[in-house]
Amino acid sequence: MYYRKIIIALAGLLAGNASFGQAGDTIRLTLPEAWHKAEAYSRQIEITRKASAIAKEEIKDARMERLPEIKMSGSVEKASNMPIYENGLFSPHTQQHEIIHTLYKAGADLYLNLYNGNKLNLKIEESKLLHQLTEIRRDETTSDIRYQTAALYLDLQKSQIFRKLIIQDISDQEKQLREIRSFQQHGVVLKSDVLRVELELSRRKMALVTIENDILVAAQKLNIIIGEPDERIVMPTEFEQEQVAGQSYEDYLASALHSSFEYHLSEKQTEISRVHLRQVKANFRPKLGLYSDFSYANPQIFLFPYNPAWYSLGVAGLKASIPLSELYHNTHKVSAARLELEKEEVAHKDTEDKVRQQVKEAYLRYKESLVQIGVAEANVAHAEENARIIRNAYFSQTSLITDLLDADVQLLQTRFELAAARIMAQNKYYLLQNIIGVL
C-alpha cells in the first residue's frame, strides 16, 4: 500500500509537469534555424559588428588625411593708444605715433602634406589591419555563439530522447507488473516480487520527473541565447547522426592554420607590430608640404609704411623640416618597437602550438565518440538479449526477481548511454569545427 501511494503521488506530479508542457507555447526548430536566431539576437555579435564598423570608418578617416587642410578665419580688433614714456614710467608720456584703432582681417590658409616620412600610408595600413582584426573577432564570436547554441540545442535534444526512452520503459514495466501481479494472484510468485517491481517503477517515474525538469531548464537556457521567451518550449528536430568526415588530422590541422580565428588574430597582431616599428622609424624622416595663405585686411601692416586701407595678399610656398632631435629621442622607441615585434612573433609561434594541440585533442575526442557509439550500440543489443533471456527465465521460475530488475535497469542504462554517445559525437564534431574556424 505504501509503494502504491508513492506511485500515485508521482503520477500526479507527472501529470502536472505534462500539463505545464502542453499549456506552454512550443516552437519546433532545426539547428540552422536556432543558429540564425542566435546570431540575430546575440548582443556579443552586435558589439563586434559595431567594432568592425568603427574600424572601417577609421580607415576612411585616415584616407581623408591625404586631402589638404583648409582653414578660414576672421577677426575684428580694437587697439588702444600707444603712450611713450621717454623719461621712465613715472614721468609724463607723449603720443608721437598715429594709431589705427580698428583692425579687420578675413582670410583662408591651406596646407597639403606632400611627404611625412610615409607616416600616412603606414597609418592607413595599420587601420586596415585593425579592421581585419575586428572582422576576425566578429567571425570568432559568431562561431562561439553557434557552438554554444549547438551545445544547448543538443542538451535539450538529449533530455527529450531520455524522456521518450523512459516513458517507453515505464510502459513496458507497467505491462510487466501486470503480468507479475497475475502470477502472484495464482500463487506462482511472492508478494515481495510485486512490491519490488512497484518500487522500481516508482524510481522510473521519479527519474521521469527529473528529466522533465531538465527539459525545462535546458529549454530556458536555449531560449535565452536565441531570444525566445523563457516559457516557450523549443522542440528540436529528430536526431540525425553526424556522418564521419573522411579527413585526417593533417587535413584538419591544415584547415585550422588556414581558418582558425585564434591563429589569424595572432598573425594580425604580429603584422600590426611590424607596421608600428616602421612608424617609429619614420619619426626621423623629413617633412615636406605645400602651403598657401590668402587674406583681406584693414589696415595694411604687412609692409612699411603702413596704410589705413583695405588690401588683399596671397602667399604660397613649400615648407620642409627635418626633426634632428629624433636622432636621440627616437633611439629607445625603435628598440622598444623592435622588441614588441619579436615578442609578437614568439607569441604567434606559441599560438600555432596551441592550435595544433587543440585540433589534435578535438580530433581524437571526436573519433573516440564515434567508437563509443559503436560500443554503445553493441551494449544495447547485448542488454536486450540478456533482458529477454532473464525475463523468460523468471517467468519460467528459474531466476530471481533481482535478476529481472537488474536486466531491465541495464537495458535502460545502455539505451541512455547510446543516446548520450550520439549527442556527444555531435557536440565533439561542432567543437572541432569551431576550433578550426569553419563552423
C-alpha positions as CSV (number, residue, x, y, z in Angstrom):
1,M,0.0,0.0,0.0
2,Y,2.9,2.4,0.8
3,Y,4.5,1.9,-2.6
4,R,1.2,2.3,-4.3
5,K,0.8,5.7,-2.6
6,I,4.2,6.8,-3.8
7,I,3.3,5.8,-7.3
8,I,0.0,7.7,-7.2
9,A,1.8,10.8,-5.9
10,L,4.5,10.6,-8.6
11,A,1.8,10.1,-11.3
12,G,0.1,13.3,-10.1
13,L,3.4,15.2,-10.3
14,L,4.0,13.8,-13.7
15,A,0.5,14.9,-14.8
16,G,1.2,18.4,-13.5
17,N,4.5,18.6,-15.5
18,A,2.9,17.2,-18.6
19,S,0.0,19.8,-18.5
20,F,2.6,22.6,-18.0
21,G,4.5,21.5,-21.0
22,Q,1.3,21.3,-23.1
23,A,0.0,24.6,-21.9
24,G,3.2,26.5,-22.7
25,D,3.9,27.8,-26.1
26,T,6.0,25.5,-28.3
27,I,8.2,26.0,-31.3
28,R,9.9,23.4,-33.5
29,L,13.4,24.5,-34.6
30,T,16.2,22.9,-36.7
31,L,19.7,23.6,-35.6
32,P,20.4,26.0,-38.5
33,E,17.3,27.9,-37.6
34,A,18.5,28.2,-34.0
35,W,21.8,29.4,-35.2
36,H,20.1,32.1,-37.3
37,K,18.0,33.3,-34.3
38,A,21.1,33.3,-32.0
39,E,23.1,35.4,-34.5
40,A,20.3,37.9,-34.9
41,Y,19.7,38.2,-31.2
42,S,23.3,38.0,-29.7
43,R,24.5,41.3,-28.2
44,Q,28.0,40.0,-28.3
45,I,27.9,39.6,-32.1
46,E,26.3,43.1,-32.3
47,I,29.1,44.6,-30.3
48,T,31.7,43.0,-32.7
49,R,29.8,44.3,-35.7
50,K,29.9,47.8,-34.3
51,A,33.6,47.5,-33.6
52,S,34.1,46.4,-37.2
53,A,32.1,49.4,-38.5
54,I,34.1,51.7,-36.3
55,A,37.4,50.3,-37.7
56,K,36.1,50.7,-41.2
57,E,35.3,54.4,-40.6
58,E,38.8,54.9,-39.2
59,I,40.2,53.6,-42.5
60,K,38.2,56.2,-44.3
61,D,39.3,58.9,-41.8
62,A,43.0,58.0,-42.4
63,R,42.5,58.3,-46.1
64,M,40.8,61.7,-45.8
65,E,44.1,63.0,-44.3
66,R,45.5,62.9,-47.8
67,L,43.3,65.9,-48.6
68,P,44.7,69.4,-47.8
69,E,44.0,71.2,-44.5
70,I,41.9,74.3,-45.2
71,K,41.1,76.9,-42.6
72,M,39.1,80.1,-42.7
73,S,39.5,82.8,-40.1
74,G,38.4,86.3,-39.4
75,S,38.9,88.9,-36.7
76,V,37.9,92.4,-35.6
77,E,40.2,94.1,-33.2
78,K,40.2,97.4,-31.3
79,A,43.6,98.9,-30.4
80,S,44.3,101.5,-27.7
81,N,46.6,104.5,-27.9
82,M,50.3,103.9,-27.6
83,P,51.8,106.2,-24.9
84,I,55.6,106.5,-25.0
85,Y,57.4,107.1,-21.7
86,E,60.7,108.8,-22.8
87,N,61.8,109.6,-19.2
88,G,60.6,106.5,-17.4
89,L,57.3,105.0,-16.3
90,F,56.7,107.7,-13.7
91,S,57.2,110.6,-16.0
92,P,54.6,112.1,-18.3
93,H,54.1,110.3,-21.6
94,T,53.9,111.6,-25.1
95,Q,51.9,110.4,-28.1
96,Q,54.1,110.5,-31.2
97,H,52.6,107.7,-33.3
98,E,49.2,107.8,-35.0
99,I,47.3,104.6,-34.1
100,I,44.6,102.9,-36.3
101,H,42.2,101.8,-33.6
102,T,40.1,99.3,-35.6
103,L,41.6,96.4,-37.4
104,Y,39.8,93.9,-39.7
105,K,41.0,90.7,-41.2
106,A,39.5,87.7,-43.1
107,G,41.2,85.0,-45.0
108,A,42.0,81.4,-45.6
109,D,45.0,79.2,-45.4
110,L,45.9,75.8,-46.9
111,Y,48.4,73.1,-46.2
112,L,48.9,70.0,-48.4
113,N,51.1,67.3,-47.0
114,L,53.5,66.0,-49.7
115,Y,55.7,63.8,-47.7
116,N,55.8,63.0,-44.0
117,G,58.2,60.0,-43.8
118,N,55.4,57.7,-45.2
119,K,53.6,58.0,-41.9
120,L,50.2,58.5,-43.5
121,N,50.5,55.4,-45.7
122,L,51.6,53.4,-42.6
123,K,48.6,54.8,-40.6
124,I,46.2,53.6,-43.4
125,E,47.9,50.2,-43.4
126,E,47.6,49.9,-39.7
127,S,43.9,50.9,-39.8
128,K,43.3,48.2,-42.4
129,L,45.0,45.6,-40.2
130,L,42.9,46.8,-37.2
131,H,39.7,46.4,-39.3
132,Q,40.7,42.9,-40.4
133,L,41.3,42.2,-36.7
134,T,37.8,43.3,-35.8
135,E,36.3,41.2,-38.6
136,I,38.2,38.1,-37.4
137,R,36.9,38.7,-33.8
138,R,33.4,39.2,-35.2
139,D,33.6,35.8,-37.0
140,E,35.1,34.2,-33.9
141,T,32.3,35.5,-31.7
142,T,29.7,34.2,-34.3
143,S,31.4,30.8,-34.3
144,D,31.4,30.7,-30.5
145,I,27.7,31.6,-30.3
146,R,27.0,28.9,-32.9
147,Y,28.8,26.3,-30.8
148,Q,27.1,27.4,-27.6
149,T,23.7,27.2,-29.3
150,A,24.6,23.8,-30.7
151,A,25.6,22.6,-27.3
152,L,22.4,23.8,-25.6
153,Y,20.3,22.5,-28.5
154,L,21.9,19.1,-28.3
155,D,21.5,19.1,-24.5
156,L,17.8,19.7,-24.9
157,Q,17.6,17.1,-27.6
158,K,19.3,14.5,-25.3
159,S,16.8,15.2,-22.5
160,Q,13.9,14.8,-24.8
161,I,15.3,11.5,-26.1
162,F,15.8,10.4,-22.5
163,R,12.1,11.3,-21.8
164,K,11.0,9.2,-24.8
165,L,13.1,6.2,-23.7
166,I,12.0,6.3,-20.1
167,I,8.3,6.8,-21.0
168,Q,8.5,3.7,-23.2
169,D,10.4,1.8,-20.4
170,I,7.7,2.8,-17.8
171,S,5.0,1.5,-20.2
172,D,6.9,-1.8,-20.5
173,Q,7.4,-2.0,-16.7
174,E,3.7,-1.4,-16.1
175,K,2.9,-4.2,-18.5
176,Q,5.4,-6.5,-16.8
177,L,4.0,-5.5,-13.4
178,R,0.5,-6.6,-14.5
179,E,1.9,-10.0,-15.5
180,I,3.7,-10.4,-12.2
181,R,0.5,-9.5,-10.3
182,S,-1.4,-12.1,-12.2
183,F,1.2,-14.7,-11.3
184,Q,1.1,-13.5,-7.7
185,Q,-2.7,-14.0,-7.6
186,H,-2.3,-17.6,-8.8
187,G,0.4,-18.1,-6.1
188,V,3.2,-18.5,-8.6
189,V,5.4,-15.6,-7.3
190,L,5.7,-14.0,-3.9
191,K,4.1,-10.7,-2.8
192,S,7.6,-9.3,-2.3
193,D,8.3,-9.6,-6.0
194,V,5.3,-7.4,-6.7
195,L,6.5,-4.9,-4.2
196,R,10.0,-4.8,-5.6
197,V,8.7,-4.2,-9.1
198,E,6.4,-1.4,-7.9
199,L,9.4,0.2,-6.1
200,E,11.5,0.0,-9.2
201,L,8.6,1.5,-11.2
202,S,8.3,4.4,-8.8
203,R,12.0,5.1,-9.3
204,R,11.5,5.2,-13.0
205,K,8.7,7.7,-12.6
206,M,10.8,9.9,-10.3
207,A,13.5,9.8,-13.0
208,L,11.0,11.0,-15.5
209,V,10.1,13.9,-13.3
210,T,13.8,14.8,-13.1
211,I,14.1,14.6,-16.9
212,E,11.0,16.7,-17.4
213,N,12.6,19.4,-15.3
214,D,15.9,19.0,-17.1
215,I,14.0,19.7,-20.3
216,L,12.5,22.9,-18.9
217,V,15.9,24.1,-17.7
218,A,17.6,23.3,-21.0
219,A,14.8,25.0,-22.9
220,Q,15.2,28.2,-20.9
221,K,18.9,28.3,-21.5
222,L,18.4,27.8,-25.2
223,N,15.6,30.4,-25.3
224,I,17.9,33.0,-23.6
225,I,20.6,32.6,-26.3
226,I,18.2,32.7,-29.2
227,G,16.0,35.4,-27.8
228,E,12.8,33.5,-27.2
229,P,10.5,33.9,-24.1
230,D,11.5,31.7,-21.2
231,E,8.1,30.0,-21.1
232,R,8.4,28.8,-24.8
233,I,9.3,25.1,-25.2
234,V,11.7,24.5,-28.1
235,M,11.2,21.2,-29.8
236,P,14.4,20.1,-31.6
237,T,14.1,18.1,-34.8
238,E,14.6,14.4,-34.9
239,F,18.1,13.2,-34.1
240,E,20.4,12.8,-37.1
241,Q,23.7,11.1,-36.5
242,E,26.7,13.1,-37.9
243,Q,28.5,11.1,-40.6
244,V,32.2,10.5,-40.3
245,A,34.1,13.2,-42.1
246,G,36.7,11.4,-44.2
247,Q,39.6,13.8,-43.2
248,S,42.8,13.0,-41.4
249,Y,44.3,15.0,-38.5
250,E,46.7,16.6,-41.0
251,D,43.7,17.8,-43.1
252,Y,42.0,19.3,-40.1
253,L,45.3,21.0,-39.0
254,A,45.8,22.5,-42.4
255,S,42.2,23.8,-42.3
256,A,42.9,25.3,-38.8
257,L,46.1,27.1,-40.0
258,H,44.0,28.5,-42.9
259,S,40.8,29.4,-41.0
260,S,41.5,29.3,-37.2
261,F,40.4,32.6,-35.6
262,E,43.0,32.4,-32.8
263,Y,45.8,31.8,-35.3
264,H,44.8,34.6,-37.6
265,L,44.3,37.0,-34.6
266,S,47.9,36.3,-33.6
267,E,49.1,36.7,-37.1
268,K,47.4,40.2,-37.5
269,Q,48.8,41.3,-34.2
270,T,52.3,40.5,-35.4
271,E,51.7,42.4,-38.6
272,I,50.5,45.4,-36.6
273,S,53.6,45.3,-34.5
274,R,55.7,45.2,-37.7
275,V,53.9,48.3,-39.0
276,H,54.3,50.0,-35.7
277,L,58.1,49.5,-35.9
278,R,58.1,51.1,-39.4
279,Q,56.1,54.0,-38.0
280,V,58.6,54.7,-35.2
281,K,61.5,54.5,-37.6
282,A,59.7,57.1,-39.8
283,N,59.9,59.7,-37.0
284,F,63.3,60.8,-38.2
285,R,62.3,61.3,-41.9
286,P,61.9,64.8,-43.3
287,K,58.5,66.5,-43.7
288,L,57.6,68.4,-46.9
289,G,54.3,70.3,-47.6
290,L,52.7,72.9,-49.8
291,Y,51.1,75.8,-48.0
292,S,49.3,79.0,-49.1
293,D,47.6,81.9,-47.3
294,F,45.2,84.5,-48.7
295,S,43.6,87.3,-46.7
296,Y,41.7,90.6,-46.9
297,A,42.6,93.0,-44.1
298,N,42.4,96.6,-43.0
299,P,44.8,98.4,-42.2
300,Q,47.8,97.3,-44.3
301,I,50.5,96.5,-41.8
302,F,52.3,93.7,-43.8
303,L,54.8,96.2,-45.3
304,F,56.1,99.5,-44.1
305,P,54.9,102.2,-44.3
306,Y,51.5,101.2,-43.0
307,N,48.3,102.2,-44.8
308,P,44.9,102.6,-43.2
309,A,43.0,101.0,-46.1
310,W,41.8,97.6,-47.3
311,Y,44.3,95.3,-49.0
312,S,44.5,91.7,-50.2
313,L,47.5,89.4,-50.1
314,G,48.2,85.8,-51.2
315,V,51.3,83.8,-50.2
316,A,52.2,80.3,-51.4
317,G,55.3,78.1,-51.0
318,L,56.9,74.9,-49.9
319,K,57.7,74.1,-46.3
320,A,60.3,71.4,-45.3
321,S,61.7,70.3,-41.9
322,I,63.9,67.6,-40.5
323,P,63.4,66.6,-36.9
324,L,67.1,66.4,-35.9
325,S,66.2,65.8,-32.2
326,E,64.8,62.4,-33.2
327,L,68.3,61.2,-33.6
328,Y,68.4,60.7,-29.8
329,H,64.8,60.9,-28.9
330,N,63.8,58.0,-31.2
331,T,66.6,55.5,-30.3
332,H,64.8,53.7,-27.5
333,K,61.4,54.0,-29.2
334,V,62.8,52.0,-32.1
335,S,64.3,49.4,-29.7
336,A,61.1,49.0,-27.8
337,A,59.1,48.6,-31.0
338,R,61.6,46.0,-32.3
339,L,61.3,44.1,-29.0
340,E,57.5,44.3,-29.2
341,L,57.6,42.8,-32.7
342,E,59.9,40.0,-31.5
343,K,57.5,39.3,-28.7
344,E,54.5,39.1,-31.0
345,E,56.5,36.7,-33.3
346,V,57.2,34.4,-30.4
347,A,53.5,34.7,-29.3
348,H,52.4,33.8,-32.8
349,K,54.5,30.6,-32.7
350,D,53.1,29.8,-29.3
351,T,49.6,30.3,-30.7
352,E,50.4,27.9,-33.5
353,D,51.4,25.3,-31.0
354,K,48.2,25.8,-29.0
355,V,46.1,25.5,-32.2
356,R,47.9,22.2,-33.1
357,Q,47.2,20.8,-29.6
358,Q,43.5,21.9,-29.7
359,V,42.9,20.4,-33.1
360,K,44.7,17.2,-32.1
361,E,42.6,16.8,-28.9
362,A,39.3,17.7,-30.5
363,Y,40.0,15.3,-33.4
364,L,40.9,12.4,-31.1
365,R,37.8,13.1,-28.9
366,Y,35.6,13.2,-31.9
367,K,37.0,9.9,-33.2
368,E,36.6,8.5,-29.7
369,S,33.0,9.5,-29.6
370,L,32.3,7.6,-32.8
371,V,33.9,4.5,-31.4
372,Q,31.8,5.0,-28.3
373,I,28.6,4.9,-30.4
374,G,29.6,1.6,-31.8
375,V,30.3,0.2,-28.4
376,A,27.0,1.6,-27.0
377,E,25.1,0.0,-29.9
378,A,26.6,-3.4,-29.2
379,N,25.9,-3.0,-25.5
380,V,22.2,-2.2,-26.3
381,A,22.0,-5.4,-28.4
382,H,23.6,-7.4,-25.6
383,A,21.4,-5.9,-22.9
384,E,18.2,-6.5,-25.0
385,E,19.1,-10.2,-25.4
386,N,20.1,-10.5,-21.8
387,A,16.8,-9.0,-20.7
388,R,14.9,-11.3,-23.0
389,I,16.6,-14.4,-21.5
390,I,16.2,-13.3,-17.9
391,R,12.5,-12.4,-18.4
392,N,11.8,-15.8,-19.9
393,A,13.8,-17.5,-17.1
394,Y,11.9,-15.5,-14.4
395,F,8.5,-16.4,-15.7
396,S,9.7,-20.0,-16.0
397,Q,10.6,-19.8,-12.3
398,T,14.4,-20.4,-13.0
399,S,15.7,-16.9,-12.0
400,L,15.1,-14.4,-9.2
401,I,13.3,-11.1,-9.3
402,T,16.5,-9.3,-8.6
403,D,18.0,-10.7,-11.9
404,L,14.9,-9.5,-13.8
405,L,15.2,-6.0,-12.3
406,D,18.9,-5.8,-12.9
407,A,18.5,-6.8,-16.5
408,D,15.8,-4.1,-17.0
409,V,18.0,-1.5,-15.4
410,Q,20.9,-2.5,-17.6
411,L,18.8,-2.3,-20.7
412,L,17.5,1.2,-19.9
413,Q,21.0,2.3,-18.9
414,T,22.6,1.1,-22.2
415,R,19.8,2.9,-24.2
416,F,20.6,6.1,-22.3
417,E,24.3,5.6,-23.0
418,L,23.7,5.1,-26.7
419,A,21.6,8.3,-26.9
420,A,24.2,10.2,-24.9
421,A,27.0,8.9,-27.1
422,R,25.3,10.1,-30.2
423,I,24.7,13.5,-28.8
424,M,28.3,13.7,-27.6
425,A,29.6,12.8,-31.0
426,Q,27.5,15.7,-32.4
427,N,28.9,18.0,-29.8
428,K,32.5,17.0,-30.4
429,Y,32.0,17.4,-34.2
430,Y,30.8,21.0,-33.7
431,L,33.6,21.7,-31.3
432,L,36.1,20.6,-33.8
433,Q,34.5,22.7,-36.5
434,N,34.6,25.7,-34.1
435,I,38.3,25.2,-33.3
436,I,39.4,25.0,-37.0
437,G,37.2,28.1,-37.8
438,V,34.6,26.7,-40.2
439,L,31.5,26.4,-38.0
